[in-house]
């Protein structure tokens, strides 16, 4: 599993302030972001980041704070939700040395189940 991620975040509207260089600089301030390219005409933000330091969810939040309106089509909402879910698990796995973060310690779970907790 690679800690370097590349994602396209679709948006419907760019902020009224500044332009691509200023917007890209704002997103680049996030720890872990290594590259940002924003194409306002296409409504696309290509971002490269280190999953050990940030997740797409944080980048989306910063886009919204900067004035972007994200694409809220069903396809994009499902895609973003899936990325959030998988990145949370991948990040935990990378940080904790390849244990299954979504399942935890199976023996401990079974022990608690038997105890009725």
N, CA and C of each residue as an Amber inpcrd file, in Angstrom:
protein
   351
   0.8430000  -1.1740000   0.0000000   0.0000000   0.0000000   0.0000000
   0.8910000   1.2400000   0.0000000   0.5480000   2.1790000  -0.8520000
   1.3380000   3.3890000  -1.0100000   0.7110000   4.5360000  -0.2190000
   1.5260000   5.3070000   0.4610000   1.0260000   6.4340000   1.2490000
   0.7580000   7.6570000   0.3710000   1.2930000   7.6800000  -0.8510000
   1.0890000   8.8080000  -1.7500000  -0.2080000   8.6000000  -2.5340000
  -1.1190000   9.5510000  -2.4230000  -2.4300000   9.4640000  -3.0710000
  -2.5850000  10.5630000  -4.1000000  -3.3560000  10.2710000  -5.1540000
  -3.7080000  11.2330000  -6.1950000  -5.2160000  11.1530000  -6.3740000
  -5.9000000  12.2740000  -6.2340000  -7.3520000  12.2700000  -6.4170000
  -7.7950000  13.5250000  -7.1520000  -8.8950000  13.3670000  -7.8720000
  -9.5790000  14.4850000  -8.5050000 -10.7910000  14.8030000  -7.6430000
 -10.8930000  16.0400000  -7.2230000 -12.0520000  16.4850000  -6.4610000
 -12.8220000  17.4350000  -7.3800000 -14.0370000  17.0490000  -7.7030000
 -14.8630000  17.8350000  -8.6200000 -15.6020000  18.9310000  -7.8570000
 -15.6900000  20.1060000  -8.4660000 -16.4450000  21.2020000  -7.8680000
 -17.3180000  21.8760000  -8.9180000 -18.4090000  22.4890000  -8.4360000
 -19.3400000  23.1770000  -9.3340000 -18.9750000  24.6390000  -9.5040000
 -18.3670000  25.2000000  -8.4680000 -18.0980000  26.6310000  -8.5030000
 -16.8090000  26.9420000  -7.7580000 -16.0050000  27.7970000  -8.3640000
 -14.7640000  28.2490000  -7.7300000 -15.0560000  29.5030000  -6.9120000
 -14.1690000  29.8610000  -5.9910000 -14.3640000  31.0690000  -5.1950000
 -14.3700000  32.3300000  -6.0680000 -14.9540000  33.3870000  -5.5390000
 -14.9900000  34.6460000  -6.2800000 -13.6760000  35.4180000  -6.1170000
 -12.8880000  35.0760000  -5.1270000 -11.6100000  35.7430000  -4.8860000
 -10.4750000  35.0230000  -5.6050000  -9.4600000  35.7570000  -5.9740000
  -8.2220000  35.1800000  -6.4960000  -8.3770000  34.4030000  -7.7830000
  -7.4040000  33.5380000  -7.9950000  -7.3630000  32.6650000  -9.1630000
  -6.6400000  31.3860000  -8.8120000  -6.4030000  30.5590000  -9.8010000
  -5.8040000  29.2350000  -9.5710000  -4.5150000  29.2940000  -8.7330000
  -3.5780000  30.1990000  -8.9980000  -2.3490000  30.2060000  -8.1820000
  -2.6160000  30.4350000  -6.6860000  -3.5340000  31.3640000  -6.3720000
  -3.8550000  31.6410000  -4.9700000  -4.5890000  30.4620000  -4.3290000
  -5.5230000  29.8810000  -5.0660000  -6.2830000  28.7380000  -4.5420000
  -5.3520000  27.5530000  -4.2890000  -4.4610000  27.2990000  -5.2590000
  -3.5160000  26.1870000  -5.1270000  -2.5890000  26.4050000  -3.9310000
  -2.1620000  27.6510000  -3.7210000  -1.3030000  27.9590000  -2.5710000
  -2.0470000  27.6960000  -1.2650000  -3.3300000  28.0320000  -1.2170000
  -4.1370000  27.8150000  -0.0070000  -4.2250000  26.3220000   0.3170000
  -4.4540000  25.4940000  -0.6870000  -4.5700000  24.0450000  -0.4710000
  -3.1980000  23.4540000  -0.1470000  -2.1460000  24.0000000  -0.7420000
  -0.7870000  23.5000000  -0.4910000  -0.3280000  23.7290000   0.9420000
  -1.0180000  24.6080000   1.6750000  -0.6670000  24.8590000   3.0780000
  -0.9600000  23.6560000   3.9700000  -1.8150000  22.7570000   3.5130000
  -2.1700000  21.5800000   4.3080000  -0.9570000  20.6670000   4.4030000
  -0.6180000  20.2720000   5.6170000   0.5150000  19.3740000   5.8150000
   0.2660000  18.0660000   5.0770000   1.2130000  17.6390000   4.2680000
   1.1010000  16.3950000   3.5240000   0.7630000  16.5840000   2.0630000
   0.2180000  17.7380000   1.6900000  -0.1110000  18.0020000   0.2880000
   1.1760000  18.3280000  -0.4480000   1.4350000  17.5880000  -1.5300000
   2.6740000  17.7630000  -2.2700000   2.4750000  18.4390000  -3.6240000
   1.2320000  18.3720000  -4.1520000   0.9700000  19.0000000  -5.4510000
  -0.5180000  19.2910000  -5.5710000  -0.8390000  20.4360000  -6.1670000
  -2.2310000  20.8190000  -6.4020000  -2.3200000  21.4670000  -7.7750000
  -3.3370000  21.0750000  -8.5390000  -3.6190000  21.7330000  -9.8070000
  -5.1200000  21.9600000  -9.8770000  -5.5330000  23.2030000 -10.0330000
  -6.9510000  23.5180000 -10.0960000  -7.2820000  24.0480000 -11.4840000
  -8.2770000  23.4380000 -12.1070000  -8.7780000  23.8660000 -13.4100000
 -10.2190000  24.3330000 -13.2030000 -10.3970000  25.6530000 -13.0860000
 -11.7180000  26.2150000 -12.7950000 -12.7080000  25.9640000 -13.9340000
 -12.2340000  25.9700000 -15.1750000 -13.1270000  25.7490000 -16.3120000
 -13.7190000  24.3430000 -16.3070000 -12.9340000  23.3740000 -15.9160000
 -13.4010000  21.9810000 -15.8750000 -14.0080000  21.6060000 -14.5210000
 -13.8360000  22.4660000 -13.5210000 -14.3390000  22.1570000 -12.1890000
 -13.6020000  20.9940000 -11.5600000 -12.2710000  21.0270000 -11.6690000
 -11.4650000  19.8940000 -11.2320000 -10.2710000  20.3600000 -10.4050000
 -10.0830000  19.6900000  -9.2880000  -8.9090000  19.9170000  -8.4490000
  -8.1620000  18.5950000  -8.3520000  -6.9770000  18.5440000  -8.9420000
  -6.1190000  17.3640000  -8.8310000  -5.1800000  17.6120000  -7.6710000
  -5.1760000  16.6940000  -6.7290000  -4.3430000  16.8740000  -5.5460000
  -3.5490000  15.6010000  -5.2790000  -2.2880000  15.7850000  -4.8990000
  -1.4040000  14.6850000  -4.5210000  -1.0040000  14.9380000  -3.0760000
  -1.0880000  13.8940000  -2.2460000  -0.8070000  14.0770000  -0.8240000
  -0.3480000  12.7750000  -0.1910000   0.2850000  12.9360000   0.9720000
   0.7700000  11.8080000   1.7510000  -0.3140000  11.4060000   2.7440000
  -0.8230000  10.2090000   2.6040000  -1.9130000   9.7250000   3.4490000
  -1.5250000   9.6370000   4.9220000  -0.2600000   9.5430000   5.2170000
   0.1730000   9.5150000   6.6120000   0.0070000  10.8790000   7.2830000
  -0.1210000  11.9370000   6.4800000  -0.2010000  13.2830000   7.0390000
  -1.5650000  13.9410000   6.8700000  -2.3380000  13.5340000   5.8950000
  -3.6730000  14.1090000   5.7050000  -4.5320000  13.1610000   4.8770000
  -5.8230000  13.4670000   4.8190000  -6.7600000  12.6760000   4.0190000
  -7.5490000  13.6080000   3.1080000  -8.1840000  13.0370000   2.1110000
  -8.9630000  13.8370000   1.1680000 -10.0390000  14.6480000   1.8790000
 -10.6100000  14.0990000   2.9210000 -11.6600000  14.7840000   3.6660000
 -11.1800000  16.1610000   4.1660000  -9.9520000  16.2300000   4.6370000
  -9.3870000  17.4940000   5.1120000  -9.1990000  18.4780000   3.9490000
  -8.7870000  17.9630000   2.8180000  -8.5900000  18.8070000   1.6300000
  -9.9350000  19.3570000   1.1520000 -10.9660000  18.5310000   1.1500000
 -12.3090000  18.9840000   0.7710000 -12.7870000  20.0890000   1.7120000
 -12.5480000  19.9120000   2.9990000 -12.9400000  20.9190000   3.9900000
 -12.2570000  22.2570000   3.6970000 -10.9630000  22.2040000   3.3670000
 -10.2210000  23.4340000   3.0640000 -10.7430000  24.0750000   1.7830000
 -11.1020000  23.2510000   0.7860000 -11.6840000  23.8040000  -0.4400000
 -12.9720000  24.5640000  -0.1300000 -13.8240000  23.9650000   0.6780000
 -15.0940000  24.5950000   1.0450000 -14.8440000  25.8900000   1.8200000
 -13.9040000  25.8570000   2.7650000 -13.5630000  27.0590000   3.5390000
 -13.0500000  28.1750000   2.6290000 -12.3660000  27.7960000   1.5500000
 -11.8180000  28.7840000   0.6140000 -12.8960000  29.3530000  -0.3150000
 -14.0880000  28.7390000  -0.3280000 -15.1770000  29.2520000  -1.1530000
 -15.5950000  28.3690000  -2.3140000 -14.9940000  27.1950000  -2.4350000
 -15.3990000  26.2720000  -3.4960000 -16.7430000  25.6300000  -3.1360000
 -17.5300000  25.3540000  -4.1550000 -18.7700000  24.6020000  -3.9790000
 -18.5320000  23.2490000  -4.6450000 -18.4660000  22.1900000  -3.8400000
 -18.1810000  20.8590000  -4.3710000 -19.3440000  20.3340000  -5.1950000
 -19.0240000  19.4700000  -6.1510000 -20.0380000  18.7960000  -6.9700000
 -20.8280000  17.8730000  -6.0510000 -22.1250000  18.0650000  -5.9630000
 -22.9710000  17.2660000  -5.0730000 -23.8080000  16.2340000  -5.8330000
 -23.3780000  15.8840000  -7.0420000 -24.0960000  14.8410000  -7.7790000
 -23.9530000  13.5220000  -7.0180000 -24.8870000  12.6320000  -7.2160000
 -24.8540000  11.3430000  -6.5160000 -23.5330000  10.6260000  -6.7550000
 -23.0800000  10.6180000  -7.9850000 -21.8210000   9.9390000  -8.3240000
 -20.6590000  10.4960000  -7.5010000 -20.5390000  11.8190000  -7.4250000
 -19.4310000  12.4320000  -6.6900000 -19.5600000  12.2400000  -5.1860000
 -20.7750000  12.3140000  -4.6550000 -20.9730000  12.1050000  -3.2170000
 -20.6120000  10.6750000  -2.8220000 -21.0080000   9.6970000  -3.6470000
 -20.6650000   8.3020000  -3.3610000 -19.1560000   8.1030000  -3.4650000
 -18.5590000   8.6740000  -4.5010000 -17.1080000   8.5530000  -4.6830000
 -16.3560000   9.1340000  -3.4830000 -16.7480000  10.3350000  -3.0470000
 -16.0720000  10.9520000  -1.8950000 -16.2810000  10.1370000  -0.6220000
 -17.4830000   9.6250000  -0.4330000 -17.7510000   8.7950000   0.7410000
 -16.8850000   7.5470000   0.7610000 -16.7380000   6.9250000  -0.3970000
 -15.9100000   5.7150000  -0.4950000 -14.4450000   6.0480000  -0.2080000
 -13.9650000   7.1530000  -0.7610000 -12.5790000   7.5660000  -0.5160000
 -12.3690000   7.8300000   0.9720000 -13.3110000   8.5110000   1.6230000
 -13.1840000   8.7870000   3.0650000 -13.0810000   7.4800000   3.8550000
 -13.9510000   6.5440000   3.5430000 -13.9680000   5.2570000   4.2530000
 -12.6570000   4.4970000   4.0490000 -12.2390000   4.3520000   2.8050000
 -11.0290000   3.5670000   2.5380000  -9.7820000   4.2570000   3.0830000
  -9.7180000   5.5840000   2.9780000  -8.5290000   6.2760000   3.4740000
  -8.4050000   6.1800000   4.9850000  -9.5110000   6.2240000   5.6820000
  -9.4590000   6.0830000   7.1410000  -8.8310000   4.7440000   7.5110000
  -9.2410000   3.6860000   6.8290000  -8.6870000   2.3650000   7.1020000
  -7.2450000   2.2340000   6.6240000  -6.9460000   2.7540000   5.4390000
  -5.5800000   2.6810000   4.9210000  -4.6200000   3.4600000   5.8180000
  -5.0450000   4.6350000   6.2610000  -4.1970000   5.4510000   7.1230000
  -3.9060000   4.7260000   8.4350000  -4.9210000   4.1290000   9.0150000
  -4.7260000   3.3820000  10.2600000  -3.7790000   2.2060000  10.0340000
  -3.9410000   1.5360000   8.9190000  -3.0700000   0.3960000   8.6150000
  -1.6240000   0.8500000   8.4320000  -1.4170000   1.9540000   7.7400000
  -0.0600000   2.4650000   7.5380000   0.5750000   2.8890000   8.8580000
  -0.2100000   3.5160000   9.7240000   0.3190000   4.0040000  10.9980000
   0.5640000   2.8920000  12.0050000  -0.1870000   1.8010000  11.9020000
  -0.1050000   0.7480000  12.9180000   0.4820000  -0.5570000  12.4030000
   1.1970000  -0.4930000  11.3180000   1.9780000  -1.6370000  10.8780000
   1.2160000  -2.8350000  10.3450000   0.3250000  -2.5820000   9.4080000
  -0.3180000  -3.6700000   8.6590000  -1.2840000  -4.5420000   9.4430000
  -1.7900000  -4.1010000  10.5760000  -2.8660000  -4.8460000  11.2330000
  -4.1650000  -4.4060000  10.5920000  -5.1620000  -5.2120000  10.6270000
  -6.4330000  -4.8870000   9.9900000  -7.2000000  -3.8910000  10.8600000
  -7.1330000  -2.5890000  10.5440000  -7.7450000  -1.5860000  11.4010000
  -9.2620000  -1.6950000  11.4670000  -9.8740000  -2.1770000  10.4100000
 -11.3320000  -2.2570000  10.4130000 -11.8210000  -3.4090000  11.2850000
 -10.9710000  -4.3430000  11.5300000 -11.3840000  -5.5310000  12.2960000
 -10.7990000  -5.5600000  13.6970000  -9.7210000  -4.8210000  13.9100000
  -9.1000000  -4.8080000  15.2250000  -8.5010000  -6.1610000  15.5750000
  -8.3540000  -6.3980000  16.8380000  -7.8030000  -7.6390000  17.3440000
  -8.9450000  -8.6580000  17.4240000  -8.9550000  -9.6160000  16.5250000
 -10.0530000 -10.5830000  16.4330000 -10.2000000 -11.3810000  17.7280000
  -9.0990000 -11.7590000  18.3460000  -9.1750000 -12.5240000  19.5920000
  -9.8260000 -11.6980000  20.7010000  -9.4790000 -10.4190000  20.7690000
 -10.0670000  -9.5310000  21.7840000 -11.5610000  -9.3410000  21.5280000
 -11.9370000  -9.1930000  20.2870000 -13.3550000  -9.0450000  19.9390000
 -14.1290000 -10.2940000  20.3440000 -13.5700000 -11.4540000  20.0450000
 -14.2350000 -12.7150000  20.3930000 -14.3310000 -12.8760000  21.9100000
 -13.2810000 -12.5110000  22.6330000 -13.2940000 -12.5950000  24.0930000
 -14.4120000 -11.7120000  24.6660000 -14.5300000 -10.5020000  24.1690000
 -15.5580000  -9.5920000  24.6450000 -16.9620000 -10.1080000  24.2950000
 -17.1040000 -10.7020000  23.1190000 -18.4010000 -11.2480000  22.7030000
 -18.8390000 -12.3490000  23.6700000 -17.9090000 -13.1990000  24.0390000
 -18.2210000 -14.3000000  24.9510000 -18.5710000 -13.7870000  26.3300000
 -18.0020000 -12.6590000  26.7280000 -18.2880000 -12.0790000  28.0340000
 -19.5990000 -11.2690000  28.0180000 -20.1750000 -11.1100000  26.8410000
 -21.4360000 -10.3740000  26.7240000 -21.2740000  -8.8750000  26.6900000
 -20.1230000  -8.3920000  26.2700000 -19.8790000  -6.9360000  26.1930000
 -19.8720000  -6.4780000  24.7810000
